[in-house]
Amino acid sequence: MTDATAETPSNEELAKQIKELSPWHMGIQINDDLNTGMVIAENGEIIVREDDKNDGISLLQLRNGFLKQIDAVYPDGVEDKTFLDCACNAGGYGFWLRERGLKHGIGFDVREHWIKQAQFVQKHRTSGPTDQLEFKISDLYDLPKLNLAPVDITMFKGIFYHLPDPITGMKLAADLTKEHFILNTSIVWGEEDGYMKYGIESRELLMSGVHGLRWFPTGPKVLAQTLKWMGFEHTKLLFCMQIDKANEGRVEIHAARTKGFLDNLPGEYI
Ligand SMILES: C[S@@+](CC[C@H](N)C(=O)[O-])C[C@H]1O[C@@H](n2cnc3c(N)ncnc32)[C@H](O)[C@@H]1O
């Protein structure tokens, strides 16, 4: 079922490697005992989700919520589907889709740090299949250079607001997507929906973009209209919420080219 058959390192050795590859953002189950969302202290003690020991990077366990959405849209699994994960980080979504039979997935991220994590998971995960997945270091804007075949499902999460030209960037991914586009992004909270507001960010921080300039949408409407213009006529808002009473929020929209495709997904068409 997995690639991790040739040699099976001990949990102690795997935990050491998880620590060496830290900080992690994605909690991915490796085997019955180990999850990458564990910060391992010097004395070997396992500390789960303690952000101040994780270089300030949030450690998230997102598998179950994601698979609930996938199961709603694809009750028979995704055995005939292909997947593209833009800014894939440690590649969690691809591994979780493989648990539902995904035919093939490709994930890319601009930072080697994250791709090394994805490759570690691919090598050592026994909690689910890890074949039929590829991970590459690439800037989103270089996506055409990867010469990918169109895919059925695309994940565009945590990347829109790290781009100097998010419309061009998102269109590169949307044009490669045959059916289902998942957009999850930070937004500015408290402004009239329909605009984008610029920001400046570090080019070096592990979770940031690499271009310095960034744009935050002001709400779901501007995003839904953009997706419709890209050919995804049917847009469903899963949530739009304020974060910690700050002027920041988070939005998730699933978009489809075909009417009715997202009917079983909880949310509201917008
Ligand atoms: C906020 S994290 C989101 C990670 C993941 N998609 C998730 O939802 O958990 C932002 C990710 O985008 C990557 N990234 C930033 N700018 C990028 C670019 N221009 N092209 C590809 N990846 C980029 C970062 O390296 C980082 O892994």
PDBQT file of the ligand as one rigid body, heavy atoms in Angstrom, charges set to zero:
ROOT
HETATM    1  C1  LIG A 301       0.184  30.174   4.273  1.00  0.00    +0.000 C 
HETATM    2  S1  LIG A 301       1.149  28.854   3.608  1.00  0.00    +0.000 S 
HETATM    3  C2  LIG A 301      -0.146  27.799   2.970  1.00  0.00    +0.000 C 
HETATM    4  C3  LIG A 301       0.318  26.378   2.813  1.00  0.00    +0.000 C 
HETATM    5  C4  LIG A 301      -0.754  25.374   2.378  1.00  0.00    +0.000 C 
HETATM    6  N1  LIG A 301      -1.249  25.644   1.035  1.00  0.00    +0.000 N 
HETATM    7  C5  LIG A 301      -1.881  25.319   3.365  1.00  0.00    +0.000 C 
HETATM    8  O1  LIG A 301      -2.971  25.749   3.030  1.00  0.00    +0.000 OA
HETATM    9  O2  LIG A 301      -1.678  24.868   4.493  1.00  0.00    +0.000 OA
HETATM   10  C6  LIG A 301       1.809  29.634   2.187  1.00  0.00    +0.000 C 
HETATM   11  C7  LIG A 301       2.638  28.704   1.304  1.00  0.00    +0.000 C 
HETATM   12  O3  LIG A 301       2.788  29.297   0.027  1.00  0.00    +0.000 OA
HETATM   13  C8  LIG A 301       4.108  29.091  -0.431  1.00  0.00    +0.000 C 
HETATM   14  N2  LIG A 301       4.333  30.126  -1.435  1.00  0.00    +0.000 N 
HETATM   15  C9  LIG A 301       4.378  31.456  -1.246  1.00  0.00    +0.000 A 
HETATM   16  N3  LIG A 301       4.528  32.107  -2.402  1.00  0.00    +0.000 NA
HETATM   17  C10 LIG A 301       4.572  31.163  -3.377  1.00  0.00    +0.000 A 
HETATM   18  C11 LIG A 301       4.703  31.208  -4.797  1.00  0.00    +0.000 A 
HETATM   19  N4  LIG A 301       4.824  32.365  -5.436  1.00  0.00    +0.000 N 
HETATM   20  N5  LIG A 301       4.670  30.056  -5.477  1.00  0.00    +0.000 NA
HETATM   21  C12 LIG A 301       4.541  28.859  -4.825  1.00  0.00    +0.000 A 
HETATM   22  N6  LIG A 301       4.429  28.762  -3.491  1.00  0.00    +0.000 NA
HETATM   23  C13 LIG A 301       4.434  29.886  -2.765  1.00  0.00    +0.000 A 
HETATM   24  C14 LIG A 301       4.924  29.193   0.840  1.00  0.00    +0.000 C 
HETATM   25  O4  LIG A 301       6.210  28.647   0.707  1.00  0.00    +0.000 OA
HETATM   26  C15 LIG A 301       4.036  28.437   1.831  1.00  0.00    +0.000 C 
HETATM   27  O5  LIG A 301       4.250  27.057   1.811  1.00  0.00    +0.000 OA
ENDROOT
TORSDOF 0
